[in-house]
């Protein structure tokens, strides 16, 4: 095992045990409250870099998203991103002083309505779009547009199928599929920056610390999922050949992004 794709489920499962399962139970399908905002925001680092003038208004904005997305059913990744982007932009403008909450809102959104969604931050966006510290509405929308264009739906289905086919004794939650893709993107970004080896050792140690049969099943599941992640082209092209091959895709994404920024959701 040497690649981000081969370790993605292992990292997702580790984070599931440490934080994700608890916060999902705390928030899924429920209203965000100030105590939940504080707990999840602090522990998960969601509120680390954002400035919010009125937290109560932000919480109301997040809770207002649910009815619009019907709890993640019936809309695709891009449509949901657009609905979030509109609310984020409106919240940022009034009152003055709020900064963009694209990353924070994408994360709260996953915990409350997790199905068919993934989180946005500079690391996963860097893996998909190329490195940048920007968290702009444009980059936020482009991230989800690009994932959709590069096969998010088919890859998510593939990962879900692999998880559901594993030994039922271990009952891996199907929502680990969304988190596995997120971890694949994060690990791929770390790999591009030369930071993967140390993470790899840490994950090997995590597997070693699990009971033998569980550790073997987690490792086997991660290896089974790896081809799903590698089957699509989620990552930002690096070589000139890759860039040329995806020139048409890039133009299509820019055209759709322009439409979204002008208020048109075409699909």
N, C-alpha and C positions, 0 to 999 in steps of 0.2 A: 504494500500500500504506500503510494508515494504522491498522490495527486489530491487537490482540493475536493474533487468529485467523490473520491473514495472515503474521505473523512467527513463529508458534509452531514450525513445522518448522525454520525457519532457526536459531533458538536451540537447538533440540534437536540439530541437525546440528553446530553449533559445539561444543556441550558433548560430543557424541559423539567428535569428533576430539580434544578436549582431555583428557577424563577418562573418559567413560562406557565407551567401547569397551575401553580398557585394563583398567579395573577389572572389567568384565563378563568379560573373558577370564581375569582373575586369580581370580574367585570363582564364576562360574556353575557350578552343580552340584557345587561342591567344598566341603570343610570350611573354615570360618573358623578361622584360626590367629592367634596373637598378632602375628606380623609383618604379616599381612594386616590385622588389626584396627588396628594402629598406622598403617600406610600409608594405607589407605582412610579411616580415621577422621580423620586429620590433614588429608590433602589435600582431602577432600570436606567437611570441617567437620562430620562426623557426631558426633564425640565432644566437640565444642566446649563444650557446655553441660550435659553429663551428669556425674553423680558415681556411680562404680561402686566398691563396696568391694572386690570380688574380680573382676578382669577374666576370670580363667579360668572362673569360674562363669557369667559373662555369655556368654562364647564357647560354652560347653557348652549354654546355653539356646538360643542362636541356632541352633546345629547340630542341636538336638533338634527344631526346628520342621519341618525338611525332610520326614521321614517322615510327619508329620501332614498336610501339605498335598499330599503326593505330587508335589512339585515343580511345584505350581501347576495340575495337571491335574485336572479334574472337580469343582472347587469354585468357587463364585462369589466375588466381591469381599468381600461381607459375611461369608461363612463363614470365609474366610481371615483377615479382620480380627479376627474373634472368637477364632480359635485363637491368633493372636498376642497379643491382649489378655489372654487367660487366663494365658499364660506371662509376659507383662510384669508383670502384677499380682502373680503369685506371686513373681517375682524381686524385685520392689520390696519385698515384705513380709519377705523372708528372705534374708540377714540385714538387720536394720534399718540404715539409712544410705544405701541405694541410692535414687536418685531415679528418676522415671518415665523410661523409655527409649522412649517411643512413636515419636518422630521417628527416633531412631537405628536402632531395630529395623526400622522400615518401610523404611529405606534399605538396610541390610545385606540385608534380605529381598529387595529388588528385585534387587540385584546377584547374589545366590546363586540365586534362583528368580524370574526377571523376568517370565515370561509372565502376562498378565492381572492385573498389579499396578501400583500407583503409590505414590509416596512421600507421607508425611504430614509437614507442618511448619506453622508458624503462618501462612505466606504463602499456600500453596495452600488451607489450611483457611479462611483469611480470605476468599478468593475464593468459596468454596462456602458457608460458614456465616456469614460476617460477621466482622469483625475481633475478635480476642481473643488474649491471650498465653497462654491455657490450653493445656496439652498433656495434659489429663486423659484417662483411659481413656474416659470418656463422650464427650468431644469427638472422640477418635480413632475410636470406633465410629460416631458420628454422621456423620463425614466420609465414611466408606466407604458407610454406609447411604444417604446422600443422593446420592452419585455413582451408586450402583446404581439408586436410584429415578428419577433424572433421565436415565437412558439410557446409562450407562457402556458396556454391552456393545455396543449398536448403534453408538455413536460410535466405539469402538475398532475394530469391524469395518469401519466406513466408512473410517477412517484407514488401516488395514492394506491395504484394497483399493486405495486411491489410491496408496500407496507401491508396491505390487506391480505396478501398471499403468504405472509410470514406465519410462523408458529402461533396459533391462537392462544397458547398458554401465556404469552407475554403481553398480549392486548395493547400493542402500540397504538396510540391515538392517531386517527387518520389526519388530524391537523398538524401532525409532525411533517406532513408533506410540504405545506407552505413554509414552515420553519426551516426545512432542509434546503429548499431553494435559496432562502435568505442566507443561510450559513455557507452555501456553496459560493454565492456572490462575495460574501465577506472574506472567506478563505482565499478566493481567487485574487481579490484585491491585495490581501496580505502577501500572497505568493508573488505578485507582481512587484511588491516592495521589498522582497527578500526576507520577509518575516515569518515564512510558513514553517520552517524546520522546527523552531522552538514550540510552536503551537502543536505541530504533529507529535512531538515527544510528550507534551502534556496530555493529549488525547489518548495516546498509547498507554500512559500511566492510568488514565481514567478507566479504560477498558480493563486493565490489569486489576484494578481495585474492585470491579464488579464481581459478583458471584460467577463462577466459571461458565455455567450454561448461559446466563444472561449476557455476559461479556461476549461470548462466542456468537450469540444471536444478534446482538447489536452490530458487531463487526460484519457478520454475514449479510445483514440487512443493508448496511452501508455499501457494501460491495455490490449487492444486487441493484441498488438504486443508481450507482455511478453511471452506468450506460445511459440512463434517462437524462441525466444532467449533461452528459457529453453529446447527446444526440442532437441537441439544438445548438444555436450559436448565440447564446445569451451574452457572451462577453464582448467587450469592446475590441474591434479589430486592431491588431498590432502591426502586422507586416503590410507592406505595400500591396502584395497580392490580395490579402484579405480586404483591404480598403477598396481596391478596384472591384473585387467580387461583390461588395456590398454597396457600391455607389448608387445603384437604383433604389435600394432600401433606404439609404440615407436621405435621398431626395423625397421619397414618399413620406418618411417620418417628418421631415421639415415641413412638407405641405400640410400634413395633418395637424402638426403642432401650430402652424399659423392659423388654421381653422379654429382650433381650440382656443387660442388666445383671443380670437375674434368672436368667441361665443358660439361656435358651431361644433356640435358633437355628431360626427357622421356615422359612427357605429359603436 
